[in-house]
Amino acid sequence: MNGMSVDLTLLDKSGQELFMPTGFDEFTENAHPLKSRAPKEALDNAHYLRRVMLEIGFTPSNTEWWHFNDGIHKPVAYSDLLLK
C-alpha cells in the first residue's frame, strides 16, 4: 500500500518552530496529544494543529501529536511492474 500520512509541526511567521509537547519522534507519554503533561502553551499548539488537520480531513494519531493520516482518500496498492 502507499503511504498517506504526514508528520508535521507548526512554525511562526519567521519560520521558527512553535513550542510543542515533545520533540519530533520522541515516543514518550508527553507525545500523546490527549494525555500529555506538557506545559499549557505546548498543549495549546498541539491541539490547534490537531483541530486544523481534522478540519481538512486528516485523522490524528492518538499517540503522536505530529502524525496524521489521510482520512479522505483510500490507499491503493503499489504497482510492481518490470519494464523491459
PyMOL Python script that loads the backbone (N, CA, C, O; Angstrom):
from pymol import cmd

cmd.read_pdbstr("""\
ATOM      1  N   MET A   1       0.848  -1.177   0.000  1.00  0.00           N
ATOM      2  CA  MET A   1       0.000   0.000   0.000  1.00  0.00           C
ATOM      3  C   MET A   1       0.890   1.236   0.000  1.00  0.00           C
ATOM      4  O   MET A   1       2.046   1.183   0.421  1.00  0.00           O
ATOM      5  N   ASN A   2       0.354   2.317  -0.463  1.00  0.00           N
ATOM      6  CA  ASN A   2       1.127   3.549  -0.477  1.00  0.00           C
ATOM      7  C   ASN A   2       0.894   4.346   0.799  1.00  0.00           C
ATOM      8  O   ASN A   2      -0.147   4.235   1.447  1.00  0.00           O
ATOM      9  N   GLY A   3       1.885   5.143   1.136  1.00  0.00           N
ATOM     10  CA  GLY A   3       1.789   5.951   2.345  1.00  0.00           C
ATOM     11  C   GLY A   3       0.865   7.133   2.153  1.00  0.00           C
ATOM     12  O   GLY A   3       0.914   7.808   1.125  1.00  0.00           O
ATOM     13  N   MET A   4       0.044   7.377   3.114  1.00  0.00           N
ATOM     14  CA  MET A   4      -0.872   8.503   3.047  1.00  0.00           C
ATOM     15  C   MET A   4      -0.883   9.218   4.388  1.00  0.00           C
ATOM     16  O   MET A   4      -1.934   9.594   4.907  1.00  0.00           O
ATOM     17  N   SER A   5       0.315   9.396   4.936  1.00  0.00           N
ATOM     18  CA  SER A   5       0.462  10.027   6.240  1.00  0.00           C
ATOM     19  C   SER A   5       1.421  11.188   6.136  1.00  0.00           C
ATOM     20  O   SER A   5       2.213  11.288   5.198  1.00  0.00           O
ATOM     21  N   VAL A   6       1.333  12.067   7.123  1.00  0.00           N
ATOM     22  CA  VAL A   6       2.230  13.215   7.175  1.00  0.00           C
ATOM     23  C   VAL A   6       2.611  13.459   8.631  1.00  0.00           C
ATOM     24  O   VAL A   6       1.788  13.332   9.537  1.00  0.00           O
ATOM     25  N   ASP A   7       3.877  13.813   8.832  1.00  0.00           N
ATOM     26  CA  ASP A   7       4.367  14.239  10.141  1.00  0.00           C
ATOM     27  C   ASP A   7       4.701  15.716  10.013  1.00  0.00           C
ATOM     28  O   ASP A   7       5.441  16.105   9.109  1.00  0.00           O
ATOM     29  N   LEU A   8       4.169  16.541  10.901  1.00  0.00           N
ATOM     30  CA  LEU A   8       4.413  17.970  10.776  1.00  0.00           C
ATOM     31  C   LEU A   8       4.320  18.683  12.110  1.00  0.00           C
ATOM     32  O   LEU A   8       3.845  18.134  13.104  1.00  0.00           O
ATOM     33  N   THR A   9       4.788  19.925  12.103  1.00  0.00           N
ATOM     34  CA  THR A   9       4.695  20.794  13.266  1.00  0.00           C
ATOM     35  C   THR A   9       4.255  22.170  12.790  1.00  0.00           C
ATOM     36  O   THR A   9       3.984  22.363  11.605  1.00  0.00           O
ATOM     37  N   LEU A  10       4.185  23.114  13.700  1.00  0.00           N
ATOM     38  CA  LEU A  10       3.794  24.483  13.383  1.00  0.00           C
ATOM     39  C   LEU A  10       5.010  25.398  13.442  1.00  0.00           C
ATOM     40  O   LEU A  10       5.916  25.199  14.251  1.00  0.00           O
ATOM     41  N   LEU A  11       5.015  26.406  12.569  1.00  0.00           N
ATOM     42  CA  LEU A  11       6.064  27.419  12.554  1.00  0.00           C
ATOM     43  C   LEU A  11       5.443  28.788  12.763  1.00  0.00           C
ATOM     44  O   LEU A  11       4.280  29.008  12.426  1.00  0.00           O
ATOM     45  N   ASP A  12       6.223  29.711  13.321  1.00  0.00           N
ATOM     46  CA  ASP A  12       5.746  31.088  13.424  1.00  0.00           C
ATOM     47  C   ASP A  12       6.058  31.829  12.129  1.00  0.00           C
ATOM     48  O   ASP A  12       6.595  31.234  11.194  1.00  0.00           O
ATOM     49  N   LYS A  13       5.732  33.108  12.061  1.00  0.00           N
ATOM     50  CA  LYS A  13       5.914  33.896  10.838  1.00  0.00           C
ATOM     51  C   LYS A  13       7.362  33.982  10.388  1.00  0.00           C
ATOM     52  O   LYS A  13       7.635  34.190   9.206  1.00  0.00           O
ATOM     53  N   SER A  14       8.295  33.823  11.323  1.00  0.00           N
ATOM     54  CA  SER A  14       9.716  33.908  10.958  1.00  0.00           C
ATOM     55  C   SER A  14      10.318  32.535  10.660  1.00  0.00           C
ATOM     56  O   SER A  14      11.522  32.426  10.428  1.00  0.00           O
ATOM     57  N   GLY A  15       9.497  31.497  10.666  1.00  0.00           N
ATOM     58  CA  GLY A  15       9.970  30.160  10.331  1.00  0.00           C
ATOM     59  C   GLY A  15      10.502  29.358  11.502  1.00  0.00           C
ATOM     60  O   GLY A  15      11.075  28.287  11.309  1.00  0.00           O
ATOM     61  N   GLN A  16      10.320  29.859  12.709  1.00  0.00           N
ATOM     62  CA  GLN A  16      10.771  29.148  13.901  1.00  0.00           C
ATOM     63  C   GLN A  16       9.679  28.185  14.379  1.00  0.00           C
ATOM     64  O   GLN A  16       8.495  28.522  14.372  1.00  0.00           O
ATOM     65  N   GLU A  17      10.090  26.993  14.792  1.00  0.00           N
ATOM     66  CA  GLU A  17       9.120  26.023  15.293  1.00  0.00           C
ATOM     67  C   GLU A  17       8.462  26.536  16.570  1.00  0.00           C
ATOM     68  O   GLU A  17       9.118  27.101  17.445  1.00  0.00           O
ATOM     69  N   LEU A  18       7.154  26.325  16.655  1.00  0.00           N
ATOM     70  CA  LEU A  18       6.435  26.671  17.876  1.00  0.00           C
ATOM     71  C   LEU A  18       6.695  25.612  18.941  1.00  0.00           C
ATOM     72  O   LEU A  18       7.085  24.485  18.636  1.00  0.00           O
ATOM     73  N   PHE A  19       6.476  25.990  20.179  1.00  0.00           N
ATOM     74  CA  PHE A  19       6.661  25.112  21.334  1.00  0.00           C
ATOM     75  C   PHE A  19       5.608  24.011  21.290  1.00  0.00           C
ATOM     76  O   PHE A  19       4.410  24.294  21.287  1.00  0.00           O
ATOM     77  N   MET A  20       6.050  22.763  21.257  1.00  0.00           N
ATOM     78  CA  MET A  20       5.157  21.620  21.190  1.00  0.00           C
ATOM     79  C   MET A  20       5.435  20.705  22.395  1.00  0.00           C
ATOM     80  O   MET A  20       6.445  20.883  23.076  1.00  0.00           O
ATOM     81  N   PRO A  21       4.558  19.734  22.663  1.00  0.00           N
ATOM     82  CA  PRO A  21       4.698  18.909  23.862  1.00  0.00           C
ATOM     83  C   PRO A  21       6.017  18.132  23.969  1.00  0.00           C
ATOM     84  O   PRO A  21       6.533  17.933  25.069  1.00  0.00           O
ATOM     85  N   THR A  22       6.554  17.700  22.839  1.00  0.00           N
ATOM     86  CA  THR A  22       7.827  16.967  22.827  1.00  0.00           C
ATOM     87  C   THR A  22       8.558  17.318  21.542  1.00  0.00           C
ATOM     88  O   THR A  22       8.042  18.046  20.694  1.00  0.00           O
ATOM     89  N   GLY A  23       9.755  16.793  21.413  1.00  0.00           N
ATOM     90  CA  GLY A  23      10.448  16.861  20.143  1.00  0.00           C
ATOM     91  C   GLY A  23       9.823  15.870  19.174  1.00  0.00           C
ATOM     92  O   GLY A  23       9.048  14.999  19.572  1.00  0.00           O
ATOM     93  N   PHE A  24      10.164  16.010  17.910  1.00  0.00           N
ATOM     94  CA  PHE A  24       9.677  15.108  16.874  1.00  0.00           C
ATOM     95  C   PHE A  24      10.215  13.696  17.121  1.00  0.00           C
ATOM     96  O   PHE A  24      11.389  13.521  17.448  1.00  0.00           O
ATOM     97  N   ASP A  25       9.363  12.709  16.965  1.00  0.00           N
ATOM     98  CA  ASP A  25       9.697  11.300  17.166  1.00  0.00           C
ATOM     99  C   ASP A  25      10.189  10.994  18.575  1.00  0.00           C
ATOM    100  O   ASP A  25      10.980  10.072  18.771  1.00  0.00           O
ATOM    101  N   GLU A  26       9.731  11.754  19.543  1.00  0.00           N
ATOM    102  CA  GLU A  26      10.017  11.438  20.946  1.00  0.00           C
ATOM    103  C   GLU A  26       8.833  10.645  21.463  1.00  0.00           C
ATOM    104  O   GLU A  26       7.776  11.210  21.741  1.00  0.00           O
ATOM    105  N   PHE A  27       9.002   9.365  21.590  1.00  0.00           N
ATOM    106  CA  PHE A  27       7.888   8.474  21.890  1.00  0.00           C
ATOM    107  C   PHE A  27       7.700   8.270  23.394  1.00  0.00           C
ATOM    108  O   PHE A  27       7.849   7.164  23.914  1.00  0.00           O
ATOM    109  N   THR A  28       7.371   9.358  24.069  1.00  0.00           N
ATOM    110  CA  THR A  28       7.073   9.304  25.500  1.00  0.00           C
ATOM    111  C   THR A  28       5.589   9.592  25.692  1.00  0.00           C
ATOM    112  O   THR A  28       4.886   9.917  24.735  1.00  0.00           O
ATOM    113  N   GLU A  29       5.119   9.473  26.920  1.00  0.00           N
ATOM    114  CA  GLU A  29       3.703   9.761  27.180  1.00  0.00           C
ATOM    115  C   GLU A  29       3.359  11.209  26.816  1.00  0.00           C
ATOM    116  O   GLU A  29       2.227  11.489  26.423  1.00  0.00           O
ATOM    117  N   ASN A  30       4.302  12.117  26.940  1.00  0.00           N
ATOM    118  CA  ASN A  30       4.022  13.511  26.606  1.00  0.00           C
ATOM    119  C   ASN A  30       3.758  13.728  25.117  1.00  0.00           C
ATOM    120  O   ASN A  30       3.220  14.767  24.733  1.00  0.00           O
ATOM    121  N   ALA A  31       4.129  12.768  24.278  1.00  0.00           N
ATOM    122  CA  ALA A  31       3.827  12.875  22.852  1.00  0.00           C
ATOM    123  C   ALA A  31       2.352  12.606  22.567  1.00  0.00           C
ATOM    124  O   ALA A  31       1.837  12.987  21.516  1.00  0.00           O
ATOM    125  N   HIS A  32       1.681  11.951  23.503  1.00  0.00           N
ATOM    126  CA  HIS A  32       0.256  11.645  23.341  1.00  0.00           C
ATOM    127  C   HIS A  32      -0.519  12.950  23.436  1.00  0.00           C
ATOM    128  O   HIS A  32      -0.489  13.604  24.479  1.00  0.00           O
ATOM    129  N   PRO A  33      -1.214  13.345  22.371  1.00  0.00           N
ATOM    130  CA  PRO A  33      -1.849  14.663  22.361  1.00  0.00           C
ATOM    131  C   PRO A  33      -2.936  14.877  23.408  1.00  0.00           C
ATOM    132  O   PRO A  33      -3.231  16.019  23.760  1.00  0.00           O
ATOM    133  N   LEU A  34      -3.529  13.815  23.905  1.00  0.00           N
ATOM    134  CA  LEU A  34      -4.612  13.974  24.869  1.00  0.00           C
ATOM    135  C   LEU A  34      -4.221  13.583  26.296  1.00  0.00           C
ATOM    136  O   LEU A  34      -4.990  13.826  27.226  1.00  0.00           O
ATOM    137  N   LYS A  35      -3.050  12.986  26.485  1.00  0.00           N
ATOM    138  CA  LYS A  35      -2.618  12.566  27.816  1.00  0.00           C
ATOM    139  C   LYS A  35      -1.383  13.313  28.298  1.00  0.00           C
ATOM    140  O   LYS A  35      -0.940  13.120  29.430  1.00  0.00           O
ATOM    141  N   SER A  36      -0.837  14.150  27.459  1.00  0.00           N
ATOM    142  CA  SER A  36       0.417  14.829  27.767  1.00  0.00           C
ATOM    143  C   SER A  36       0.306  15.715  29.003  1.00  0.00           C
ATOM    144  O   SER A  36      -0.743  16.297  29.279  1.00  0.00           O
ATOM    145  N   ARG A  37       1.404  15.802  29.734  1.00  0.00           N
ATOM    146  CA  ARG A  37       1.505  16.716  30.882  1.00  0.00           C
ATOM    147  C   ARG A  37       2.438  17.872  30.539  1.00  0.00           C
ATOM    148  O   ARG A  37       3.037  18.480  31.426  1.00  0.00           O
ATOM    149  N   ALA A  38       2.555  18.167  29.267  1.00  0.00           N
ATOM    150  CA  ALA A  38       3.413  19.252  28.800  1.00  0.00           C
ATOM    151  C   ALA A  38       2.834  20.597  29.239  1.00  0.00           C
ATOM    152  O   ALA A  38       1.675  20.667  29.647  1.00  0.00           O
ATOM    153  N   PRO A  39       3.628  21.658  29.159  1.00  0.00           N
ATOM    154  CA  PRO A  39       3.125  22.987  29.513  1.00  0.00           C
ATOM    155  C   PRO A  39       1.932  23.404  28.643  1.00  0.00           C
ATOM    156  O   PRO A  39       1.785  22.958  27.506  1.00  0.00           O
ATOM    157  N   LYS A  40       1.096  24.263  29.207  1.00  0.00           N
ATOM    158  CA  LYS A  40      -0.131  24.706  28.531  1.00  0.00           C
ATOM    159  C   LYS A  40       0.125  25.247  27.132  1.00  0.00           C
ATOM    160  O   LYS A  40      -0.616  24.918  26.206  1.00  0.00           O
ATOM    161  N   GLU A  41       1.147  26.063  26.956  1.00  0.00           N
ATOM    162  CA  GLU A  41       1.433  26.626  25.631  1.00  0.00           C
ATOM    163  C   GLU A  41       1.694  25.520  24.607  1.00  0.00           C
ATOM    164  O   GLU A  41       1.199  25.586  23.482  1.00  0.00           O
ATOM    165  N   ALA A  42       2.457  24.520  24.989  1.00  0.00           N
ATOM    166  CA  ALA A  42       2.761  23.408  24.087  1.00  0.00           C
ATOM    167  C   ALA A  42       1.493  22.623  23.753  1.00  0.00           C
ATOM    168  O   ALA A  42       1.269  22.258  22.598  1.00  0.00           O
ATOM    169  N   LEU A  43       0.674  22.367  24.759  1.00  0.00           N
ATOM    170  CA  LEU A  43      -0.580  21.639  24.533  1.00  0.00           C
ATOM    171  C   LEU A  43      -1.535  22.439  23.660  1.00  0.00           C
ATOM    172  O   LEU A  43      -2.189  21.879  22.780  1.00  0.00           O
ATOM    173  N   ASP A  44      -1.619  23.739  23.897  1.00  0.00           N
ATOM    174  CA  ASP A  44      -2.481  24.585  23.062  1.00  0.00           C
ATOM    175  C   ASP A  44      -2.049  24.519  21.603  1.00  0.00           C
ATOM    176  O   ASP A  44      -2.893  24.434  20.711  1.00  0.00           O
ATOM    177  N   ASN A  45      -0.748  24.557  21.352  1.00  0.00           N
ATOM    178  CA  ASN A  45      -0.242  24.476  19.973  1.00  0.00           C
ATOM    179  C   ASN A  45      -0.566  23.127  19.350  1.00  0.00           C
ATOM    180  O   ASN A  45      -1.000  23.063  18.200  1.00  0.00           O
ATOM    181  N   ALA A  46      -0.360  22.049  20.099  1.00  0.00           N
ATOM    182  CA  ALA A  46      -0.647  20.710  19.581  1.00  0.00           C
ATOM    183  C   ALA A  46      -2.141  20.532  19.315  1.00  0.00           C
ATOM    184  O   ALA A  46      -2.522  19.908  18.324  1.00  0.00           O
ATOM    185  N   HIS A  47      -2.980  21.069  20.184  1.00  0.00           N
ATOM    186  CA  HIS A  47      -4.429  20.958  19.982  1.00  0.00           C
ATOM    187  C   HIS A  47      -4.887  21.796  18.792  1.00  0.00           C
ATOM    188  O   HIS A  47      -5.801  21.399  18.070  1.00  0.00           O
ATOM    189  N   TYR A  48      -4.262  22.946  18.585  1.00  0.00           N
ATOM    190  CA  TYR A  48      -4.582  23.760  17.409  1.00  0.00           C
ATOM    191  C   TYR A  48      -4.233  22.992  16.129  1.00  0.00           C
ATOM    192  O   TYR A  48      -5.042  22.920  15.204  1.00  0.00           O
ATOM    193  N   LEU A  49      -3.026  22.422  16.081  1.00  0.00           N
ATOM    194  CA  LEU A  49      -2.610  21.634  14.920  1.00  0.00           C
ATOM    195  C   LEU A  49      -3.604  20.498  14.683  1.00  0.00           C
ATOM    196  O   LEU A  49      -4.002  20.252  13.545  1.00  0.00           O
ATOM    197  N   ARG A  50      -4.000  19.818  15.727  1.00  0.00           N
ATOM    198  CA  ARG A  50      -4.955  18.711  15.624  1.00  0.00           C
ATOM    199  C   ARG A  50      -6.296  19.179  15.054  1.00  0.00           C
ATOM    200  O   ARG A  50      -6.860  18.529  14.174  1.00  0.00           O
ATOM    201  N   ARG A  51      -6.801  20.305  15.556  1.00  0.00           N
ATOM    202  CA  ARG A  51      -8.087  20.840  15.058  1.00  0.00           C
ATOM    203  C   ARG A  51      -8.006  21.173  13.568  1.00  0.00           C
ATOM    204  O   ARG A  51      -8.900  20.821  12.799  1.00  0.00           O
ATOM    205  N   VAL A  52      -6.941  21.845  13.169  1.00  0.00           N
ATOM    206  CA  VAL A  52      -6.786  22.232  11.762  1.00  0.00           C
ATOM    207  C   VAL A  52      -6.724  20.996  10.871  1.00  0.00           C
ATOM    208  O   VAL A  52      -7.386  20.938   9.835  1.00  0.00           O
ATOM    209  N   MET A  53      -5.933  20.013  11.276  1.00  0.00           N
ATOM    210  CA  MET A  53      -5.794  18.812  10.453  1.00  0.00           C
ATOM    211  C   MET A  53      -7.110  18.035  10.377  1.00  0.00           C
ATOM    212  O   MET A  53      -7.438  17.493   9.322  1.00  0.00           O
ATOM    213  N   LEU A  54      -7.858  17.973  11.459  1.00  0.00           N
ATOM    214  CA  LEU A  54      -9.176  17.336  11.420  1.00  0.00           C
ATOM    215  C   LEU A  54     -10.108  18.068  10.462  1.00  0.00           C
ATOM    216  O   LEU A  54     -10.848  17.434   9.710  1.00  0.00           O
ATOM    217  N   GLU A  55     -10.077  19.395  10.486  1.00  0.00           N
ATOM    218  CA  GLU A  55     -10.948  20.196   9.622  1.00  0.00           C
ATOM    219  C   GLU A  55     -10.679  19.958   8.142  1.00  0.00           C
ATOM    220  O   GLU A  55     -11.589  20.090   7.324  1.00  0.00           O
ATOM    221  N   ILE A  56      -9.447  19.609   7.785  1.00  0.00           N
ATOM    222  CA  ILE A  56      -9.136  19.406   6.364  1.00  0.00           C
ATOM    223  C   ILE A  56      -9.107  17.926   5.976  1.00  0.00           C
ATOM    224  O   ILE A  56      -8.658  17.575   4.885  1.00  0.00           O
ATOM    225  N   GLY A  57      -9.590  17.058   6.875  1.00  0.00           N
ATOM    226  CA  GLY A  57      -9.805  15.666   6.503  1.00  0.00           C
ATOM    227  C   GLY A  57      -8.754  14.673   6.935  1.00  0.00           C
ATOM    228  O   GLY A  57      -8.774  13.530   6.476  1.00  0.00           O
ATOM    229  N   PHE A  58      -7.831  15.065   7.804  1.00  0.00           N
ATOM    230  CA  PHE A  58      -6.837  14.126   8.290  1.00  0.00           C
ATOM    231  C   PHE A  58      -7.277  13.526   9.626  1.00  0.00           C
ATOM    232  O   PHE A  58      -7.992  14.163  10.398  1.00  0.00           O
ATOM    233  N   THR A  59      -6.847  12.315   9.881  1.00  0.00           N
ATOM    234  CA  THR A  59      -7.133  11.629  11.131  1.00  0.00           C
ATOM    235  C   THR A  59      -5.884  11.696  12.001  1.00  0.00           C
ATOM    236  O   THR A  59      -4.817  11.246  11.582  1.00  0.00           O
ATOM    237  N   PRO A  60      -5.998  12.248  13.202  1.00  0.00           N
ATOM    238  CA  PRO A  60      -4.810  12.367  14.053  1.00  0.00           C
ATOM    239  C   PRO A  60      -4.443  11.047  14.719  1.00  0.00           C
ATOM    240  O   PRO A  60      -5.288  10.186  14.965  1.00  0.00           O
ATOM    241  N   SER A  61      -3.165  10.925  14.995  1.00  0.00           N
ATOM    242  CA  SER A  61      -2.677   9.793  15.784  1.00  0.00           C
ATOM    243  C   SER A  61      -3.073  10.023  17.240  1.00  0.00           C
ATOM    244  O   SER A  61      -3.142  11.165  17.694  1.00  0.00           O
ATOM    245  N   ASN A  62      -3.329   8.962  17.956  1.00  0.00           N
ATOM    246  CA  ASN A  62      -3.628   9.098  19.376  1.00  0.00           C
ATOM    247  C   ASN A  62      -2.394   8.964  20.247  1.00  0.00           C
ATOM    248  O   ASN A  62      -2.487   9.065  21.471  1.00  0.00           O
ATOM    249  N   THR A  63      -1.230   8.737  19.630  1.00  0.00           N
ATOM    250  CA  THR A  63       0.000   8.589  20.413  1.00  0.00           C
ATOM    251  C   THR A  63       1.092   9.574  20.026  1.00  0.00           C
ATOM    252  O   THR A  63       2.085   9.695  20.743  1.00  0.00           O
ATOM    253  N   GLU A  64       0.933  10.286  18.904  1.00  0.00           N
ATOM    254  CA  GLU A  64       1.954  11.215  18.419  1.00  0.00           C
ATOM    255  C   GLU A  64       1.285  12.516  17.976  1.00  0.00           C
ATOM    256  O   GLU A  64       0.489  12.498  17.037  1.00  0.00           O
ATOM    257  N   TRP A  65       1.584  13.636  18.622  1.00  0.00           N
ATOM    258  CA  TRP A  65       0.945  14.906  18.278  1.00  0.00           C
ATOM    259  C   TRP A  65       1.270  15.329  16.843  1.00  0.00           C
ATOM    260  O   TRP A  65       0.508  16.106  16.268  1.00  0.00           O
ATOM    261  N   TRP A  66       2.346  14.864  16.248  1.00  0.00           N
ATOM    262  CA  TRP A  66       2.830  15.306  14.935  1.00  0.00           C
ATOM    263  C   TRP A  66       2.340  14.445  13.770  1.00  0.00           C
ATOM    264  O   TRP A  66       2.559  14.823  12.619  1.00  0.00           O
ATOM    265  N   HIS A  67       1.690  13.311  14.015  1.00  0.00           N
ATOM    266  CA  HIS A  67       1.378  12.343  12.965  1.00  0.00           C
ATOM    267  C   HIS A  67      -0.107  12.364  12.603  1.00  0.00           C
ATOM    268  O   HIS A  67      -0.979  12.300  13.469  1.00  0.00           O
ATOM    269  N   PHE A  68      -0.370  12.456  11.284  1.00  0.00           N
ATOM    270  CA  PHE A  68      -1.736  12.498  10.777  1.00  0.00           C
ATOM    271  C   PHE A  68      -1.854  11.613   9.540  1.00  0.00           C
ATOM    272  O   PHE A  68      -0.932  11.529   8.728  1.00  0.00           O
ATOM    273  N   ASN A  69      -3.004  10.957   9.413  1.00  0.00           N
ATOM    274  CA  ASN A  69      -3.279  10.092   8.266  1.00  0.00           C
ATOM    275  C   ASN A  69      -4.385  10.712   7.414  1.00  0.00           C
ATOM    276  O   ASN A  69      -5.302  11.351   7.929  1.00  0.00           O
ATOM    277  N   ASP A  70      -4.278  10.511   6.114  1.00  0.00           N
ATOM    278  CA  ASP A  70      -5.301  10.983   5.194  1.00  0.00           C
ATOM    279  C   ASP A  70      -6.596  10.253   5.519  1.00  0.00           C
ATOM    280  O   ASP A  70      -6.659   9.026   5.436  1.00  0.00           O
ATOM    281  N   GLY A  71      -7.615  10.993   5.883  1.00  0.00           N
ATOM    282  CA  GLY A  71      -8.890  10.396   6.249  1.00  0.00           C
ATOM    283  C   GLY A  71      -9.925  10.451   5.146  1.00  0.00           C
ATOM    284  O   GLY A  71     -11.070  10.051   5.356  1.00  0.00           O
ATOM    285  N   ILE A  72      -9.545  10.942   3.964  1.00  0.00           N
ATOM    286  CA  ILE A  72     -10.499  11.097   2.871  1.00  0.00           C
ATOM    287  C   ILE A  72     -10.272  10.065   1.766  1.00  0.00           C
ATOM    288  O   ILE A  72     -11.208   9.401   1.322  1.00  0.00           O
ATOM    289  N   HIS A  73      -9.028   9.941   1.331  1.00  0.00           N
ATOM    290  CA  HIS A  73      -8.717   9.053   0.215  1.00  0.00           C
ATOM    291  C   HIS A  73      -8.395   7.651   0.702  1.00  0.00           C
ATOM    292  O   HIS A  73      -7.932   7.456   1.826  1.00  0.00           O
ATOM    293  N   LYS A  74      -8.648   6.688  -0.158  1.00  0.00           N
ATOM    294  CA  LYS A  74      -8.326   5.305   0.171  1.00  0.00           C
ATOM    295  C   LYS A  74      -6.971   4.962  -0.439  1.00  0.00           C
ATOM    296  O   LYS A  74      -6.696   5.307  -1.588  1.00  0.00           O
ATOM    297  N   PRO A  75      -6.125   4.280   0.336  1.00  0.00           N
ATOM    298  CA  PRO A  75      -4.834   3.883  -0.227  1.00  0.00           C
ATOM    299  C   PRO A  75      -5.013   2.870  -1.341  1.00  0.00           C
ATOM    300  O   PRO A  75      -5.960   2.084  -1.336  1.00  0.00           O
ATOM    301  N   VAL A  76      -4.112   2.894  -2.279  1.00  0.00           N
ATOM    302  CA  VAL A  76      -4.133   1.931  -3.381  1.00  0.00           C
ATOM    303  C   VAL A  76      -2.825   1.156  -3.357  1.00  0.00           C
ATOM    304  O   VAL A  76      -1.789   1.661  -2.922  1.00  0.00           O
ATOM    305  N   ALA A  77      -2.895  -0.061  -3.826  1.00  0.00           N
ATOM    306  CA  ALA A  77      -1.697  -0.900  -3.848  1.00  0.00           C
ATOM    307  C   ALA A  77      -0.696  -0.355  -4.882  1.00  0.00           C
ATOM    308  O   ALA A  77      -1.075   0.141  -5.942  1.00  0.00           O
ATOM    309  N   TYR A  78       0.577  -0.465  -4.536  1.00  0.00           N
ATOM    310  CA  TYR A  78       1.617  -0.088  -5.498  1.00  0.00           C
ATOM    311  C   TYR A  78       1.618  -1.088  -6.653  1.00  0.00           C
ATOM    312  O   TYR A  78       1.308  -2.266  -6.475  1.00  0.00           O
ATOM    313  N   SER A  79       1.968  -0.601  -7.820  1.00  0.00           N
ATOM    314  CA  SER A  79       2.161  -1.486  -8.958  1.00  0.00           C
ATOM    315  C   SER A  79       3.577  -2.007  -8.895  1.00  0.00           C
ATOM    316  O   SER A  79       4.505  -1.261  -8.583  1.00  0.00           O
ATOM    317  N   ASP A  80       3.747  -3.249  -9.181  1.00  0.00           N
ATOM    318  CA  ASP A  80       5.071  -3.863  -9.205  1.00  0.00           C
ATOM    319  C   ASP A  80       5.326  -4.321 -10.629  1.00  0.00           C
ATOM    320  O   ASP A  80       5.197  -5.502 -10.949  1.00  0.00           O
ATOM    321  N   LEU A  81       5.692  -3.370 -11.479  1.00  0.00           N
ATOM    322  CA  LEU A  81       5.887  -3.674 -12.894  1.00  0.00           C
ATOM    323  C   LEU A  81       7.354  -3.772 -13.215  1.00  0.00           C
ATOM    324  O   LEU A  81       8.161  -2.996 -12.705  1.00  0.00           O
ATOM    325  N   LEU A  82       7.703  -4.711 -14.050  1.00  0.00           N
ATOM    326  CA  LEU A  82       9.060  -4.826 -14.539  1.00  0.00           C
ATOM    327  C   LEU A  82       9.038  -4.406 -15.986  1.00  0.00           C
ATOM    328  O   LEU A  82       8.458  -5.099 -16.822  1.00  0.00           O
ATOM    329  N   LEU A  83       9.650  -3.298 -16.297  1.00  0.00           N
ATOM    330  CA  LEU A  83       9.675  -2.789 -17.670  1.00  0.00           C
ATOM    331  C   LEU A  83      10.923  -3.293 -18.363  1.00  0.00           C
ATOM    332  O   LEU A  83      12.014  -3.257 -17.794  1.00  0.00           O
ATOM    333  N   LYS A  84      10.766  -3.766 -19.596  1.00  0.00           N
ATOM    334  CA  LYS A  84      11.911  -4.278 -20.367  1.00  0.00           C
ATOM    335  C   LYS A  84      12.186  -3.383 -21.538  1.00  0.00           C
ATOM    336  O   LYS A  84      13.110  -3.642 -22.309  1.00  0.00           O
TER     337      LYS A  84
END
""", "prot")
cmd.dss("prot")
cmd.show_as("cartoon", "prot")
cmd.util.cbc("prot")
cmd.orient("prot")
